[in-house]
Amino acid sequence: MEAALWYVLTGTRGGANRARVLRAIDERPRNANQLAEDLDLDYKTVRHHLDVLEENNVVTDSGDDYGKVYLPSEAARAHWDTVEEVLEKVI
Amino acid sequence: MLVRIVQVFAVLNVLLLAALLYVWGRNWWQLRSKHTLGLVLFSAFLLGENALAAYLFILDPTLNVWIHHDQMVPRPAQIALASFRVLQFLGLVFLTWVTWD
């Protein structure tokens, strides 16, 4: 899990924005639309970051069909010190 | 033909590694973590290796003649030299694809 977190957040081109997405939903679960607005990112960009984060089991969603909200996964919570370490430097 | 593959793929590997070094270098500049430093060093060293290969097999007057000589570089050796570059290229293509994400 830690290796996945490091790579997804610090090893890739979109890592910094993924870290911002993760911090935002940690403060308060949000849907993709709200994230795009709050972080001033393109909706499609946010969608892509959420998909990558979900694929790597860093975030999870509420399961609703429309406007589902995203929140950090159990696995991300278990390694939150690593996440904090990254967030501190990214933002 | 095989010699051409060695030359072309050495250059292509240099380009992919430059792209990786760019992304990882930028992240390292921002994060200064040992994880990103590891990626930077990996791409820097492998970039050096491929740049050296490109120089030796394309520009260096002695080795450029040597590699084109069938008697001096028998076919199995040429196949090996070409395979190393192509296999490395395939690995780097995938790594670049996931990193550019």
N, CA and C atoms of all chains as a GROMACS GRO file, in nm:
protein
  576
    1MET      N    1   0.082  -0.122   0.000
    1MET     CA    2   0.000   0.000   0.000
    1MET      C    3   0.085   0.126   0.000
    2GLU      N    4   0.191   0.122   0.083
    2GLU     CA    5   0.275   0.243   0.089
    2GLU      C    6   0.342   0.272  -0.043
    3ALA      N    7   0.388   0.166  -0.110
    3ALA     CA    8   0.452   0.185  -0.240
    3ALA      C    9   0.353   0.244  -0.339
    4ALA      N   10   0.229   0.195  -0.338
    4ALA     CA   11   0.126   0.246  -0.428
    4ALA      C   12   0.099   0.393  -0.398
    5LEU      N   13   0.090   0.427  -0.271
    5LEU     CA   14   0.065   0.567  -0.232
    5LEU      C   15   0.176   0.657  -0.283
    6TRP      N   16   0.300   0.614  -0.259
    6TRP     CA   17   0.413   0.696  -0.302
    6TRP      C   18   0.412   0.715  -0.453
    7TYR      N   19   0.387   0.603  -0.525
    7TYR     CA   20   0.394   0.616  -0.670
    7TYR      C   21   0.282   0.702  -0.725
    8VAL      N   22   0.161   0.677  -0.677
    8VAL     CA   23   0.045   0.750  -0.730
    8VAL      C   24   0.053   0.900  -0.697
    9LEU      N   25   0.107   0.932  -0.579
    9LEU     CA   26   0.109   1.072  -0.536
    9LEU      C   27   0.239   1.145  -0.570
   10THR      N   28   0.350   1.071  -0.584
   10THR     CA   29   0.476   1.142  -0.606
   10THR      C   30   0.554   1.094  -0.728
   11GLY      N   31   0.513   0.983  -0.789
   11GLY     CA   32   0.593   0.930  -0.899
   11GLY      C   33   0.543   0.968  -1.036
   12THR      N   34   0.424   1.026  -1.042
   12THR     CA   35   0.362   1.052  -1.172
   12THR      C   36   0.343   1.201  -1.197
   13ARG      N   37   0.312   1.230  -1.321
   13ARG     CA   38   0.294   1.370  -1.361
   13ARG      C   39   0.178   1.436  -1.287
   14GLY      N   40   0.067   1.361  -1.270
   14GLY     CA   41  -0.051   1.419  -1.205
   14GLY      C   42  -0.053   1.404  -1.054
   15GLY      N   43   0.058   1.359  -0.998
   15GLY     CA   44   0.063   1.326  -0.854
   15GLY      C   45   0.023   1.442  -0.763
   16ALA      N   46   0.072   1.562  -0.791
   16ALA     CA   47   0.045   1.676  -0.705
   16ALA      C   48  -0.106   1.706  -0.699
   17ASN      N   49  -0.172   1.701  -0.815
   17ASN     CA   50  -0.316   1.726  -0.815
   17ASN      C   51  -0.393   1.613  -0.748
   18ARG      N   52  -0.343   1.490  -0.762
   18ARG     CA   53  -0.409   1.379  -0.693
   18ARG      C   54  -0.399   1.399  -0.542
   19ALA      N   55  -0.285   1.451  -0.497
   19ALA     CA   56  -0.268   1.477  -0.354
   19ALA      C   57  -0.368   1.584  -0.308
   20ARG      N   58  -0.390   1.684  -0.392
   20ARG     CA   59  -0.488   1.790  -0.356
   20ARG      C   60  -0.628   1.732  -0.347
   21VAL      N   61  -0.661   1.642  -0.441
   21VAL     CA   62  -0.793   1.577  -0.439
   21VAL      C   63  -0.809   1.498  -0.309
   22LEU      N   64  -0.703   1.425  -0.273
   22LEU     CA   65  -0.709   1.341  -0.153
   22LEU      C   66  -0.727   1.427  -0.027
   23ARG      N   67  -0.658   1.539  -0.021
   23ARG     CA   68  -0.672   1.626   0.095
   23ARG      C   69  -0.815   1.683   0.104
   24ALA      N   70  -0.866   1.723  -0.012
   24ALA     CA   71  -1.000   1.782  -0.014
   24ALA      C   72  -1.106   1.684   0.036
   25ILE      N   73  -1.099   1.559  -0.010
   25ILE     CA   74  -1.203   1.464   0.033
   25ILE      C   75  -1.178   1.415   0.175
   26ASP      N   76  -1.055   1.434   0.225
   26ASP     CA   77  -1.030   1.402   0.366
   26ASP      C   78  -1.095   1.505   0.455
   27GLU      N   79  -1.091   1.631   0.411
   27GLU     CA   80  -1.157   1.738   0.488
   27GLU      C   81  -1.307   1.715   0.491
   28ARG      N   82  -1.359   1.677   0.372
   28ARG     CA   83  -1.504   1.660   0.360
   28ARG      C   84  -1.528   1.580   0.232
   29PRO      N   85  -1.598   1.466   0.243
   29PRO     CA   86  -1.627   1.388   0.121
   29PRO      C   87  -1.700   1.476   0.019
   30ARG      N   88  -1.661   1.465  -0.107
   30ARG     CA   89  -1.722   1.547  -0.212
   30ARG      C   90  -1.741   1.465  -0.338
   31ASN      N   91  -1.825   1.513  -0.427
   31ASN     CA   92  -1.837   1.446  -0.557
   31ASN      C   93  -1.743   1.515  -0.657
   32ALA      N   94  -1.737   1.455  -0.774
   32ALA     CA   95  -1.640   1.502  -0.874
   32ALA      C   96  -1.663   1.648  -0.913
   33ASN      N   97  -1.791   1.685  -0.922
   33ASN     CA   98  -1.825   1.823  -0.959
   33ASN      C   99  -1.775   1.924  -0.857
   34GLN      N  100  -1.802   1.893  -0.730
   34GLN     CA  101  -1.758   1.983  -0.623
   34GLN      C  102  -1.606   1.993  -0.620
   35LEU      N  103  -1.540   1.879  -0.642
   35LEU     CA  104  -1.393   1.879  -0.641
   35LEU      C  105  -1.338   1.967  -0.752
   36ALA      N  106  -1.400   1.954  -0.870
   36ALA     CA  107  -1.353   2.034  -0.984
   36ALA      C  108  -1.366   2.182  -0.951
   37GLU      N  109  -1.477   2.218  -0.890
   37GLU     CA  110  -1.502   2.357  -0.857
   37GLU      C  111  -1.410   2.406  -0.746
   38ASP      N  112  -1.404   2.326  -0.637
   38ASP     CA  113  -1.325   2.368  -0.521
   38ASP      C  114  -1.176   2.374  -0.550
   39LEU      N  115  -1.128   2.286  -0.637
   39LEU     CA  116  -0.984   2.283  -0.664
   39LEU      C  117  -0.948   2.358  -0.792
   40ASP      N  118  -1.051   2.412  -0.857
   40ASP     CA  119  -1.030   2.485  -0.981
   40ASP      C  120  -0.961   2.398  -1.086
   41LEU      N  121  -1.012   2.276  -1.101
   41LEU     CA  122  -0.958   2.184  -1.201
   41LEU      C  123  -1.068   2.149  -1.300
   42ASP      N  124  -1.026   2.104  -1.416
   42ASP     CA  125  -1.118   2.059  -1.518
   42ASP      C  126  -1.194   1.934  -1.468
   43TYR      N  127  -1.324   1.927  -1.498
   43TYR     CA  128  -1.403   1.812  -1.450
   43TYR      C  129  -1.343   1.680  -1.496
   44LYS      N  130  -1.304   1.674  -1.622
   44LYS     CA  131  -1.248   1.549  -1.674
   44LYS      C  132  -1.117   1.511  -1.606
   45THR      N  133  -1.039   1.612  -1.572
   45THR     CA  134  -0.914   1.588  -1.499
   45THR      C  135  -0.944   1.526  -1.363
   46VAL      N  136  -1.041   1.584  -1.293
   46VAL     CA  137  -1.078   1.533  -1.162
   46VAL      C  138  -1.127   1.390  -1.172
   47ARG      N  139  -1.213   1.365  -1.271
   47ARG     CA  140  -1.265   1.230  -1.294
   47ARG      C  141  -1.149   1.131  -1.311
   48HIS      N  142  -1.052   1.170  -1.393
   48HIS     CA  143  -0.939   1.083  -1.419
   48HIS      C  144  -0.860   1.055  -1.290
   49HIS      N  145  -0.833   1.160  -1.213
   49HIS     CA  146  -0.758   1.142  -1.088
   49HIS      C  147  -0.835   1.052  -0.991
   50LEU      N  148  -0.966   1.070  -0.985
   50LEU     CA  149  -1.047   0.986  -0.895
   50LEU      C  150  -1.041   0.840  -0.939
   51ASP      N  151  -1.047   0.818  -1.070
   51ASP     CA  152  -1.040   0.681  -1.121
   51ASP      C  153  -0.906   0.616  -1.086
   52VAL      N  154  -0.798   0.692  -1.103
   52VAL     CA  155  -0.666   0.637  -1.070
   52VAL      C  156  -0.655   0.608  -0.920
   53LEU      N  157  -0.702   0.702  -0.839
   53LEU     CA  158  -0.696   0.683  -0.694
   53LEU      C  159  -0.781   0.564  -0.650
   54GLU      N  160  -0.896   0.548  -0.715
   54GLU     CA  161  -0.985   0.438  -0.678
   54GLU      C  162  -0.925   0.304  -0.724
   55GLU      N  163  -0.870   0.305  -0.844
   55GLU     CA  164  -0.806   0.185  -0.898
   55GLU      C  165  -0.694   0.136  -0.807
   56ASN      N  166  -0.626   0.231  -0.744
   56ASN     CA  167  -0.516   0.196  -0.653
   56ASN      C  168  -0.563   0.184  -0.507
   57ASN      N  169  -0.693   0.182  -0.489
   57ASN     CA  170  -0.751   0.165  -0.356
   57ASN      C  171  -0.708   0.272  -0.257
   58VAL      N  172  -0.692   0.395  -0.305
   58VAL     CA  173  -0.660   0.506  -0.217
   58VAL      C  174  -0.788   0.578  -0.175
   59VAL      N  175  -0.885   0.583  -0.265
   59VAL     CA  176  -1.015   0.641  -0.231
   59VAL      C  177  -1.125   0.539  -0.261
   60THR      N  178  -1.239   0.565  -0.201
   60THR     CA  179  -1.354   0.480  -0.225
   60THR      C  180  -1.475   0.571  -0.244
   61ASP      N  181  -1.582   0.520  -0.306
   61ASP     CA  182  -1.698   0.607  -0.327
   61ASP      C  183  -1.822   0.557  -0.256
   62SER      N  184  -1.919   0.646  -0.248
   62SER     CA  185  -2.039   0.616  -0.169
   62SER      C  186  -2.131   0.517  -0.240
   63GLY      N  187  -2.104   0.490  -0.366
   63GLY     CA  188  -2.182   0.388  -0.436
   63GLY      C  189  -2.306   0.438  -0.506
   64ASP      N  190  -2.346   0.563  -0.478
   64ASP     CA  191  -2.463   0.617  -0.548
   64ASP      C  192  -2.433   0.626  -0.696
   65ASP      N  193  -2.537   0.612  -0.776
   65ASP     CA  194  -2.517   0.619  -0.919
   65ASP      C  195  -2.480   0.760  -0.964
   66TYR      N  196  -2.556   0.854  -0.917
   66TYR     CA  197  -2.536   0.991  -0.963
   66TYR      C  198  -2.479   1.077  -0.850
   67GLY      N  199  -2.376   1.153  -0.881
   67GLY     CA  200  -2.319   1.245  -0.783
   67GLY      C  201  -2.261   1.176  -0.662
   68LYS      N  202  -2.207   1.056  -0.682
   68LYS     CA  203  -2.151   0.985  -0.568
   68LYS      C  204  -2.034   1.061  -0.509
   69VAL      N  205  -2.024   1.057  -0.377
   69VAL     CA  206  -1.915   1.128  -0.311
   69VAL      C  207  -1.800   1.031  -0.285
   70TYR      N  208  -1.681   1.091  -0.282
   70TYR     CA  209  -1.559   1.012  -0.263
   70TYR      C  210  -1.500   1.042  -0.126
   71LEU      N  211  -1.437   0.940  -0.067
   71LEU     CA  212  -1.370   0.956   0.060
   71LEU      C  213  -1.247   0.866   0.064
   72PRO      N  214  -1.152   0.897   0.153
   72PRO     CA  215  -1.031   0.813   0.160
   72PRO      C  216  -1.068   0.669   0.197
   73SER      N  217  -0.997   0.572   0.140
   73SER     CA  218  -1.026   0.431   0.168
   73SER      C  219  -0.972   0.391   0.305
   74GLU      N  220  -1.015   0.277   0.352
   74GLU     CA  221  -0.964   0.221   0.477
   74GLU      C  222  -0.812   0.207   0.470
   75ALA      N  223  -0.766   0.156   0.355
   75ALA     CA  224  -0.623   0.133   0.337
   75ALA      C  225  -0.544   0.264   0.346
   76ALA      N  226  -0.600   0.370   0.285
   76ALA     CA  227  -0.532   0.500   0.291
   76ALA      C  228  -0.530   0.551   0.434
   77ARG      N  229  -0.641   0.531   0.506
   77ARG     CA  230  -0.648   0.572   0.647
   77ARG      C  231  -0.542   0.500   0.730
   78ALA      N  232  -0.524   0.370   0.701
   78ALA     CA  233  -0.427   0.290   0.776
   78ALA      C  234  -0.284   0.341   0.756
   79HIS      N  235  -0.263   0.408   0.642
   79HIS     CA  236  -0.128   0.460   0.614
   79HIS      C  237  -0.131   0.612   0.605
   80TRP      N  238  -0.214   0.673   0.688
   80TRP     CA  239  -0.234   0.816   0.675
   80TRP      C  240  -0.109   0.897   0.704
   81ASP      N  241  -0.017   0.843   0.786
   81ASP     CA  242   0.107   0.917   0.813
   81ASP      C  243   0.187   0.936   0.684
   82THR      N  244   0.184   0.836   0.597
   82THR     CA  245   0.251   0.849   0.467
   82THR      C  246   0.183   0.957   0.384
   83VAL      N  247   0.049   0.953   0.384
   83VAL     CA  248  -0.027   1.053   0.308
   83VAL      C  249   0.006   1.194   0.358
   84GLU      N  250   0.008   1.210   0.490
   84GLU     CA  251   0.039   1.341   0.548
   84GLU      C  252   0.176   1.390   0.505
   85GLU      N  253   0.271   1.297   0.507
   85GLU     CA  254   0.408   1.330   0.469
   85GLU      C  255   0.412   1.388   0.327
   86VAL      N  256   0.334   1.328   0.237
   86VAL     CA  257   0.330   1.376   0.100
   86VAL      C  258   0.255   1.508   0.092
   87LEU      N  259   0.136   1.513   0.154
   87LEU     CA  260   0.052   1.633   0.146
   87LEU      C  261   0.125   1.757   0.195
   88GLU      N  262   0.198   1.738   0.305
   88GLU     CA  263   0.271   1.848   0.365
   88GLU      C  264   0.363   1.917   0.263
   89LYS      N  265   0.424   1.836   0.176
   89LYS     CA  266   0.522   1.890   0.081
   89LYS      C  267   0.459   1.934  -0.050
   90VAL      N  268   0.348   1.871  -0.084
   90VAL     CA  269   0.287   1.901  -0.214
   90VAL      C  270   0.212   2.032  -0.212
   91ILE      N  271   0.146   2.060  -0.100
   91ILE     CA  272   0.053   2.173  -0.099
   91ILE      C  273   0.106   2.291  -0.017
   92MET      N  274   2.100  -0.378  -4.084
   92MET     CA  275   1.964  -0.374  -4.028
   92MET      C  276   1.965  -0.383  -3.875
   93LEU      N  277   2.035  -0.488  -3.825
   93LEU     CA  278   2.044  -0.504  -3.680
   93LEU      C  279   2.120  -0.388  -3.615
   94VAL      N  280   2.221  -0.343  -3.685
   94VAL     CA  281   2.299  -0.230  -3.634
   94VAL      C  282   2.212  -0.105  -3.627
   95ARG      N  283   2.127  -0.090  -3.729
   95ARG     CA  284   2.036   0.024  -3.732
   95ARG      C  285   1.940   0.020  -3.613
   96ILE      N  286   1.893  -0.101  -3.580
   96ILE     CA  287   1.803  -0.116  -3.464
   96ILE      C  288   1.873  -0.071  -3.336
   97VAL      N  289   1.999  -0.114  -3.321
   97VAL     CA  290   2.076  -0.073  -3.203
   97VAL      C  291   2.081   0.079  -3.195
   98GLN      N  292   2.111   0.143  -3.306
   98GLN     CA  293   2.127   0.288  -3.307
   98GLN      C  294   1.996   0.362  -3.281
   99VAL      N  295   1.891   0.320  -3.352
   99VAL     CA  296   1.762   0.388  -3.340
   99VAL      C  297   1.705   0.373  -3.199
  100PHE      N  298   1.711   0.251  -3.145
  100PHE     CA  299   1.650   0.229  -3.014
  100PHE      C  300   1.732   0.290  -2.901
  101ALA      N  301   1.863   0.306  -2.921
  101ALA     CA  302   1.941   0.377  -2.819
  101ALA      C  303   1.892   0.522  -2.810
  102VAL      N  304   1.864   0.581  -2.924
  102VAL     CA  305   1.816   0.721  -2.926
  102VAL      C  306   1.674   0.729  -2.869
  103LEU      N  307   1.587   0.634  -2.907
  103LEU     CA  308   1.450   0.635  -2.853
  103LEU      C  309   1.450   0.620  -2.701
  104ASN      N  310   1.539   0.533  -2.650
  104ASN     CA  311   1.548   0.515  -2.505
  104ASN      C  312   1.593   0.644  -2.437
  105VAL      N  313   1.684   0.715  -2.499
  105VAL     CA  314   1.729   0.843  -2.444
  105VAL      C  315   1.610   0.939  -2.433
  106LEU      N  316   1.525   0.942  -2.536
  106LEU     CA  317   1.410   1.033  -2.535
  106LEU      C  318   1.311   0.996  -2.424
  107LEU      N  319   1.280   0.867  -2.412
  107LEU     CA  320   1.185   0.825  -2.307
  107LEU      C  321   1.242   0.855  -2.169
  108LEU      N  322   1.371   0.828  -2.150
  108LEU     CA  323   1.431   0.852  -2.019
  108LEU      C  324   1.439   1.001  -1.988
  109ALA      N  325   1.453   1.083  -2.090
  109ALA     CA  326   1.452   1.228  -2.068
  109ALA      C  327   1.313   1.271  -2.018
  110ALA      N  328   1.207   1.210  -2.077
  110ALA     CA  329   1.071   1.242  -2.032
  110ALA      C  330   1.050   1.197  -1.888
  111LEU      N  331   1.098   1.077  -1.855
  111LEU     CA  332   1.084   1.027  -1.717
  111LEU      C  333   1.163   1.113  -1.619
  112LEU      N  334   1.284   1.150  -1.659
  112LEU     CA  335   1.366   1.234  -1.572
  112LEU      C  336   1.300   1.370  -1.550
  113TYR      N  337   1.232   1.420  -1.651
  113TYR     CA  338   1.163   1.547  -1.640
  113TYR      C  339   1.051   1.539  -1.534
  114VAL      N  340   0.965   1.436  -1.545
  114VAL     CA  341   0.855   1.422  -1.450
  114VAL      C  342   0.906   1.394  -1.309
  115TRP      N  343   0.996   1.298  -1.298
  115TRP     CA  344   1.046   1.260  -1.166
  115TRP      C  345   1.132   1.371  -1.107
  116GLY      N  346   1.210   1.439  -1.190
  116GLY     CA  347   1.294   1.548  -1.141
  116GLY      C  348   1.210   1.662  -1.085
  117ARG      N  349   1.101   1.692  -1.156
  117ARG     CA  350   1.012   1.799  -1.110
  117ARG      C  351   0.947   1.761  -0.977
  118ASN      N  352   0.903   1.636  -0.967
  118ASN     CA  353   0.843   1.590  -0.841
  118ASN      C  354   0.946   1.590  -0.728
  119TRP      N  355   1.067   1.550  -0.760
  119TRP     CA  356   1.170   1.549  -0.656
  119TRP      C  357   1.202   1.690  -0.609
  120TRP      N  358   1.205   1.783  -0.701
  120TRP     CA  359   1.233   1.923  -0.668
  120TRP      C  360   1.131   1.974  -0.567
  121GLN      N  361   1.006   1.928  -0.585
  121GLN     CA  362   0.900   1.973  -0.497
  121GLN      C  363   0.898   1.895  -0.365
  122LEU      N  364   0.923   1.765  -0.372
  122LEU     CA  365   0.901   1.679  -0.255
  122LEU      C  366   1.026   1.647  -0.174
  123ARG      N  367   1.139   1.635  -0.243
  123ARG     CA  368   1.265   1.602  -0.176
  123ARG      C  369   1.255   1.475  -0.093
  124SER      N  370   1.181   1.376  -0.142
  124SER     CA  371   1.174   1.251  -0.066
  124SER      C  372   1.270   1.150  -0.125
  125LYS      N  373   1.307   1.051  -0.043
  125LYS     CA  374   1.403   0.951  -0.092
  125LYS      C  375   1.340   0.868  -0.203
  126HIS      N  376   1.206   0.856  -0.202
  126HIS     CA  377   1.138   0.777  -0.306
  126HIS      C  378   1.152   0.842  -0.443
  127THR      N  379   1.127   0.973  -0.447
  127THR     CA  380   1.140   1.041  -0.576
  127THR      C  381   1.286   1.051  -0.616
  128LEU      N  382   1.376   1.062  -0.516
  128LEU     CA  383   1.519   1.066  -0.549
  128LEU      C  384   1.561   0.935  -0.615
  129GLY      N  385   1.506   0.824  -0.564
  129GLY     CA  386   1.536   0.693  -0.624
  129GLY      C  387   1.498   0.690  -0.771
  130LEU      N  388   1.380   0.744  -0.803
  130LEU     CA  389   1.334   0.745  -0.942
  130LEU      C  390   1.423   0.835  -1.028
  131VAL      N  391   1.463   0.949  -0.970
  131VAL     CA  392   1.550   1.042  -1.043
  131VAL      C  393   1.683   0.976  -1.076
  132LEU      N  394   1.743   0.910  -0.975
  132LEU     CA  395   1.873   0.846  -0.997
  132LEU      C  396   1.863   0.732  -1.098
  133PHE      N  397   1.756   0.653  -1.086
  133PHE     CA  398   1.736   0.543  -1.181
  133PHE      C  399   1.732   0.596  -1.324
  134SER      N  400   1.650   0.698  -1.347
  134SER     CA  401   1.636   0.750  -1.483
  134SER      C  402   1.765   0.819  -1.529
  135ALA      N  403   1.836   0.884  -1.436
  135ALA     CA  404   1.959   0.954  -1.473
  135ALA      C  405   2.067   0.855  -1.517
  136PHE      N  406   2.082   0.747  -1.439
  136PHE     CA  407   2.187   0.649  -1.472
  136PHE      C  408   2.155   0.575  -1.602
  137LEU      N  409   2.027   0.537  -1.618
  137LEU     CA  410   1.992   0.464  -1.740
  137LEU      C  411   1.996   0.557  -1.862
  138LEU      N  412   1.969   0.684  -1.838
  138LEU     CA  413   1.985   0.783  -1.946
  138LEU      C  414   2.131   0.792  -1.987
  139GLY      N  415   2.220   0.794  -1.887
  139GLY     CA  416   2.363   0.797  -1.915
  139GLY      C  417   2.406   0.675  -1.994
  140GLU      N  418   2.355   0.559  -1.956
  140GLU     CA  419   2.392   0.435  -2.025
  140GLU      C  420   2.350   0.441  -2.171
  141ASN      N  421   2.228   0.485  -2.197
  141ASN     CA  422   2.178   0.489  -2.335
  141ASN      C  423   2.243   0.601  -2.417
  142ALA      N  424   2.274   0.711  -2.350
  142ALA     CA  425   2.342   0.820  -2.421
  142ALA      C  426   2.481   0.774  -2.463
  143LEU      N  427   2.546   0.701  -2.373
  143LEU     CA  428   2.678   0.648  -2.405
  143LEU      C  429   2.669   0.548  -2.520
  144ALA      N  430   2.569   0.461  -2.516
  144ALA     CA  431   2.550   0.363  -2.624
  144ALA      C  432   2.525   0.436  -2.756
  145ALA      N  433   2.441   0.538  -2.753
  145ALA     CA  434   2.412   0.614  -2.875
  145ALA      C  435   2.539   0.679  -2.929
  146TYR      N  436   2.616   0.736  -2.839
  146TYR     CA  437   2.741   0.800  -2.883
  146TYR      C  438   2.836   0.697  -2.944
  147LEU      N  439   2.858   0.588  -2.870
  147LEU     CA  440   2.956   0.489  -2.915
  147LEU      C  441   2.919   0.424  -3.048
  148PHE      N  442   2.791   0.392  -3.066
  148PHE     CA  443   2.750   0.317  -3.184
  148PHE      C  444   2.710   0.406  -3.302
  149ILE      N  445   2.696   0.535  -3.280
  149ILE     CA  446   2.660   0.624  -3.390
  149ILE      C  447   2.774   0.719  -3.426
  150LEU      N  448   2.837   0.779  -3.324
  150LEU     CA  449   2.933   0.886  -3.351
  150LEU      C  450   3.079   0.844  -3.337
  151ASP      N  451   3.109   0.759  -3.241
  151ASP     CA  452   3.249   0.723  -3.217
  151ASP      C  453   3.309   0.657  -3.342
  152PRO      N  454   3.416   0.714  -3.398
  152PRO     CA  455   3.469   0.663  -3.526
  152PRO      C  456   3.513   0.517  -3.521
  153THR      N  457   3.575   0.475  -3.412
  153THR     CA  458   3.625   0.337  -3.404
  153THR      C  459   3.511   0.237  -3.388
  154LEU      N  460   3.425   0.261  -3.288
  154LEU     CA  461   3.319   0.164  -3.260
  154LEU      C  462   3.210   0.164  -3.367
  155ASN      N  463   3.190   0.276  -3.430
  155ASN     CA  464   3.090   0.283  -3.537
  155ASN      C  465   3.130   0.193  -3.655
  156VAL      N  466   3.259   0.190  -3.685
  156VAL     CA  467   3.308   0.101  -3.791
  156VAL      C  468   3.301  -0.044  -3.744
  157TRP      N  469   3.342  -0.065  -3.621
  157TRP     CA  470   3.346  -0.201  -3.562
  157TRP      C  471   3.209  -0.266  -3.565
  158ILE      N  472   3.106  -0.196  -3.522
  158ILE     CA  473   2.974  -0.258  -3.510
  158ILE      C  474   2.914  -0.294  -3.647
  159HIS      N  475   2.960  -0.227  -3.753
  159HIS     CA  476   2.907  -0.255  -3.887
  159HIS      C  477   2.980  -0.372  -3.954
  160HIS      N  478   3.081  -0.423  -3.886
  160HIS     CA  479   3.168  -0.524  -3.947
  160HIS      C  480   3.121  -0.664  -3.909
  161ASP      N  481   3.070  -0.741  -4.008
  161ASP     CA  482   3.014  -0.874  -3.978
  161ASP      C  483   3.117  -0.971  -3.923
  162GLN      N  484   3.242  -0.959  -3.968
  162GLN     CA  485   3.343  -1.051  -3.919
  162GLN      C  486   3.382  -1.021  -3.774
  163MET      N  487   3.381  -0.894  -3.741
  163MET     CA  488   3.422  -0.855  -3.605
  163MET      C  489   3.307  -0.864  -3.506
  164VAL      N  490   3.186  -0.838  -3.551
  164VAL     CA  491   3.069  -0.852  -3.464
  164VAL      C  492   2.976  -0.955  -3.528
  165PRO      N  493   2.995  -1.083  -3.493
  165PRO     CA  494   2.913  -1.188  -3.555
  165PRO      C  495   2.764  -1.170  -3.526
  166ARG      N  496   2.684  -1.233  -3.609
  166ARG     CA  497   2.540  -1.215  -3.602
  166ARG      C  498   2.477  -1.234  -3.463
  167PRO      N  499   2.515  -1.341  -3.389
  167PRO     CA  500   2.455  -1.355  -3.254
  167PRO      C  501   2.481  -1.233  -3.167
  168ALA      N  502   2.599  -1.176  -3.178
  168ALA     CA  503   2.630  -1.058  -3.097
  168ALA      C  504   2.546  -0.938  -3.140
  169GLN      N  505   2.525  -0.926  -3.270
  169GLN     CA  506   2.442  -0.815  -3.319
  169GLN      C  507   2.297  -0.832  -3.273
  170ILE      N  508   2.249  -0.959  -3.278
  170ILE     CA  509   2.113  -0.986  -3.231
  170ILE      C  510   2.102  -0.950  -3.083
  171ALA      N  511   2.205  -0.988  -3.006
  171ALA     CA  512   2.203  -0.957  -2.863
  171ALA      C  513   2.200  -0.806  -2.840
  172LEU      N  514   2.288  -0.735  -2.908
  172LEU     CA  515   2.294  -0.589  -2.890
  172LEU      C  516   2.160  -0.524  -2.924
  173ALA      N  517   2.099  -0.571  -3.033
  173ALA     CA  518   1.971  -0.514  -3.074
  173ALA      C  519   1.861  -0.549  -2.973
  174SER      N  520   1.862  -0.676  -2.926
  174SER     CA  521   1.758  -0.720  -2.831
  174SER      C  522   1.763  -0.638  -2.702
  175PHE      N  523   1.884  -0.613  -2.652
  175PHE     CA  524   1.895  -0.536  -2.527
  175PHE      C  525   1.824  -0.401  -2.541
  176ARG      N  526   1.850  -0.333  -2.652
  176ARG     CA  527   1.789  -0.200  -2.671
  176ARG      C  528   1.638  -0.208  -2.686
  177VAL      N  529   1.592  -0.307  -2.764
  177VAL     CA  530   1.448  -0.316  -2.790
  177VAL      C  531   1.373  -0.355  -2.662
  178LEU      N  532   1.427  -0.454  -2.586
  178LEU     CA  533   1.360  -0.494  -2.462
  178LEU      C  534   1.355  -0.379  -2.363
  179GLN      N  535   1.465  -0.306  -2.354
  179GLN     CA  536   1.468  -0.192  -2.264
  179GLN      C  537   1.365  -0.087  -2.307
  180PHE      N  538   1.355  -0.068  -2.438
  180PHE     CA  539   1.259   0.028  -2.493
  180PHE      C  540   1.116  -0.010  -2.453
  181LEU      N  541   1.081  -0.140  -2.466
  181LEU     CA  542   0.945  -0.182  -2.432
  181LEU      C  543   0.915  -0.156  -2.285
  182GLY      N  544   1.013  -0.187  -2.199
  182GLY     CA  545   0.993  -0.159  -2.056
  182GLY      C  546   0.975  -0.010  -2.031
  183LEU      N  547   1.055   0.070  -2.098
  183LEU     CA  548   1.049   0.215  -2.076
  183LEU      C  549   0.921   0.276  -2.131
  184VAL      N  550   0.869   0.220  -2.241
  184VAL     CA  551   0.742   0.270  -2.296
  184VAL      C  552   0.632   0.254  -2.192
  185PHE      N  553   0.627   0.136  -2.132
  185PHE     CA  554   0.521   0.113  -2.033
  185PHE      C  555   0.540   0.203  -1.911
  186LEU      N  556   0.664   0.214  -1.866
  186LEU     CA  557   0.692   0.297  -1.748
  186LEU      C  558   0.658   0.444  -1.776
  187THR      N  559   0.687   0.489  -1.897
  187THR     CA  560   0.655   0.627  -1.933
  187THR      C  561   0.504   0.647  -1.939
  188TRP      N  562   0.435   0.546  -1.991
  188TRP     CA  563   0.290   0.554  -2.003
  188TRP      C  564   0.225   0.569  -1.864
  189VAL      N  565   0.268   0.488  -1.767
  189VAL     CA  566   0.207   0.498  -1.634
  189VAL      C  567   0.252   0.624  -1.561
  190THR      N  568   0.371   0.671  -1.591
  190THR     CA  569   0.424   0.788  -1.521
  190THR      C  570   0.365   0.918  -1.574
  191TRP      N  571   0.333   0.919  -1.704
  191TRP     CA  572   0.279   1.042  -1.765
  191TRP      C  573   0.137   1.068  -1.717
  192ASP      N  574   0.077   0.970  -1.650
  192ASP     CA  575  -0.060   0.974  -1.603
  192ASP      C  576  -0.089   1.095  -1.515
   0.00000   0.00000   0.00000
